[in-house]
Amino acid sequence: MAHSHASHAHPHAHDHGHGHPHNHDPAAPHPAQAAQWSILRMTLAARLTGAMALSAGLWAIVWLAMK
């Protein structure tokens, strides 16, 4: 049994409550925004240092959990 869109008894709100006006074409993606921080802007040494620090922290959690 198919119902037409007009036969619905409840109202349909088409406002999605973004809290900011859309100033771009509906078919276009959202405009780019400046990133506060990006791992892609880090040097290789900084990425490796961060990865080792994260790994050490996770291993410390595992070590403490097994005690």
C-alpha positions in Angstrom: 0.0 0.0 0.0 1.7 3.1 -1.2 1.0 6.5 0.4 1.7 9.8 -1.2 3.8 12.4 0.6 0.9 14.7 0.8 -1.3 12.1 2.7 0.9 12.1 5.8 -0.9 13.6 8.8 2.3 14.7 10.7 4.3 17.8 9.7 7.8 17.4 8.2 10.4 19.8 9.4 13.1 20.3 6.8 15.4 22.4 9.0 18.2 20.3 10.3 19.4 22.8 12.9 23.0 23.3 11.8 23.2 26.5 13.7 24.9 28.3 10.8 23.7 29.5 7.5 24.6 27.6 4.3 26.3 29.9 1.9 27.3 27.4 -0.8 25.4 25.7 -3.6 23.4 22.7 -2.3 25.2 20.4 -4.8 28.7 21.6 -3.7 30.5 20.2 -0.7 31.0 22.4 2.4 33.8 25.0 1.9 37.2 24.1 3.3 38.0 25.3 6.7 41.5 26.0 8.2 42.6 23.0 10.2 43.9 23.8 13.7 46.2 20.8 13.7 47.0 18.1 11.2 49.2 15.0 11.4 49.9 15.6 7.7 51.7 18.8 8.5 54.0 17.1 11.0 57.5 16.1 10.0 58.4 12.5 9.7 60.5 12.6 12.9 57.6 14.2 14.8 55.2 11.5 13.6 57.6 8.7 14.6 58.1 10.3 18.0 54.4 10.6 18.5 53.8 7.0 17.4 56.5 5.7 19.8 55.1 7.8 22.7 51.5 6.5 22.0 52.8 2.9 21.7 54.7 3.3 25.0 51.6 4.7 26.7 49.5 1.8 25.5 52.1 -0.8 26.5 52.2 0.9 30.0 48.4 0.4 30.3 48.7 -3.3 29.2 51.6 -3.8 31.7 49.7 -2.2 34.5 46.6 -4.2 33.7 48.6 -7.5 33.9 50.1 -6.7 37.3 
